[in-house]
């Protein structure tokens, strides 16, 4: 099943994440987030049209969109953000709090592999 035919041309006509990852190899973090958002929107539109006109043969476009949305959320959590209306000392407190919170997070994924999460 093809997943293309939306207003924005999709990178992966077959909703294949490998195609998407190849297309983002040379992009920076913000470009990847934007690109993933466009791809997820195109997949959503495709799934909507297929469901609306009874052409859906499987849920591949929906799964592709959901996976991209999860990737976007994951990448946004990695963005380094400095609020513009705080001074340097307060920003350092923010950073310290962030380090404590992140270091204090215990995720089962980090315990599956001795070097961190399994990739």
Backbone torsions as a table, in degrees:
resi	resn	phi	psi	omega
1	UNK	NA	135.9	176.8
2	UNK	-89.4	145.4	-177.7
3	UNK	-112.5	10.6	-178.3
4	UNK	-79.1	-142.7	175.7
5	UNK	62.5	34.3	175.4
6	UNK	-112.3	174.5	-178.1
7	UNK	-60.3	-39.3	177.9
8	UNK	-101.6	124.2	180.0
9	UNK	-61.1	134.4	-179.2
10	UNK	-87.1	149.7	175.8
11	UNK	-68.4	-43.3	-178.7
12	UNK	-109.1	105.3	178.7
13	UNK	-65.0	-23.0	-177.5
14	UNK	-107.1	15.3	-179.9
15	UNK	56.2	46.1	-177.4
16	UNK	-103.5	120.8	-178.8
17	UNK	-64.7	-30.5	178.0
18	UNK	-61.1	-40.8	176.8
19	UNK	-61.9	-42.5	179.8
20	UNK	-62.3	-47.0	-178.7
21	UNK	-64.0	-34.8	175.9
22	UNK	-64.9	-38.2	-177.2
23	UNK	-70.6	-20.9	-176.8
24	UNK	-102.7	4.5	-174.9
25	UNK	-54.1	-37.9	-175.7
26	UNK	-100.0	11.9	-176.2
27	UNK	-98.2	154.6	175.2
28	UNK	-88.7	178.1	-173.3
29	UNK	-57.1	-49.3	-178.8
30	UNK	-64.9	-37.8	177.4
31	UNK	-65.4	-38.9	179.1
32	UNK	-64.6	-43.8	179.2
33	UNK	-61.4	-46.1	179.1
34	UNK	-62.9	-44.2	-179.2
35	UNK	-63.8	-43.2	178.5
36	UNK	-64.4	-37.5	178.1
37	UNK	-63.7	-43.7	178.0
38	UNK	-63.6	-42.3	-179.5
39	UNK	-66.1	-42.4	179.1
40	UNK	-64.6	-40.1	177.9
41	UNK	-63.4	-43.1	179.0
42	UNK	-64.1	-39.5	178.4
43	UNK	-66.6	-40.2	177.8
44	UNK	-61.6	-44.6	179.3
45	UNK	-61.3	-41.9	179.0
46	UNK	-62.4	-46.5	179.8
47	UNK	-63.1	-40.7	178.9
48	UNK	-60.9	-47.3	-179.7
49	UNK	-63.5	-42.6	179.8
50	UNK	-63.2	-42.3	179.3
51	UNK	-68.9	-40.1	-177.9
52	UNK	-64.1	-40.5	-176.4
53	UNK	-100.2	12.6	175.9
54	UNK	67.1	27.3	-178.6
55	UNK	-99.9	0.5	-176.0
56	UNK	-69.8	121.9	178.4
57	UNK	-100.8	-22.9	175.5
58	UNK	-160.6	-178.0	-176.7
59	UNK	-102.1	23.3	-178.5
60	UNK	-56.2	-48.3	178.3
61	UNK	-59.9	-38.3	178.3
62	UNK	-65.6	-43.2	179.4
63	UNK	-65.8	-39.9	178.3
64	UNK	-62.3	-46.9	178.6
65	UNK	-60.5	-46.6	-179.1
66	UNK	-62.1	-39.8	178.3
67	UNK	-64.4	-42.8	178.2
68	UNK	-65.1	-38.0	177.2
69	UNK	-63.5	-39.3	176.4
70	UNK	-64.9	-40.3	177.3
71	UNK	-61.7	-43.6	179.2
72	UNK	-60.1	-46.7	178.7
73	UNK	-61.3	-42.6	179.1
74	UNK	-62.0	-45.3	-178.7
75	UNK	-69.8	-36.6	177.8
76	UNK	-63.1	-32.4	177.9
77	UNK	-67.0	-20.6	-179.2
78	UNK	-88.7	-8.8	-178.6
79	UNK	-68.1	136.6	176.6
80	UNK	-91.7	117.1	-175.0
81	UNK	-120.0	129.4	176.3
82	UNK	-116.8	110.1	177.3
83	UNK	-57.8	138.3	-173.6
84	UNK	-79.5	-19.2	-173.8
85	UNK	-103.8	25.5	176.0
86	UNK	-125.0	153.5	-179.1
87	UNK	-83.0	172.7	-175.4
88	UNK	-62.2	-38.9	-178.4
89	UNK	-64.8	-43.3	178.6
90	UNK	-67.4	-37.6	178.0
91	UNK	-62.7	-38.6	177.0
92	UNK	-62.7	-36.5	176.2
93	UNK	-65.0	-40.7	176.6
94	UNK	-58.3	-46.0	-178.7
95	UNK	-63.8	-41.3	179.1
96	UNK	-63.2	-43.5	177.3
97	UNK	-60.7	-43.8	179.5
98	UNK	-60.4	-43.8	178.9
99	UNK	-61.1	-43.6	-179.5
100	UNK	-63.9	-44.2	-178.2
101	UNK	-66.2	-47.4	-178.1
102	UNK	-67.1	-43.0	179.1
103	UNK	-66.9	-26.8	-179.5
104	UNK	-83.4	-9.2	-179.5
105	UNK	-74.4	127.8	177.5
106	UNK	-110.4	111.2	-179.3
107	UNK	-110.6	135.4	178.0
108	UNK	-58.6	-28.2	-179.3
109	UNK	-63.5	-33.6	-178.0
110	UNK	-74.2	-12.2	180.0
111	UNK	-100.5	-3.5	-179.2
112	UNK	-78.2	-27.8	-175.1
113	UNK	-131.8	137.0	-176.4
114	UNK	-62.5	-23.0	-179.0
115	UNK	-101.8	21.5	-178.4
116	UNK	111.4	-158.8	-177.4
117	UNK	-66.9	145.6	177.0
118	UNK	-70.2	132.1	-178.5
119	UNK	-111.4	NA	NA
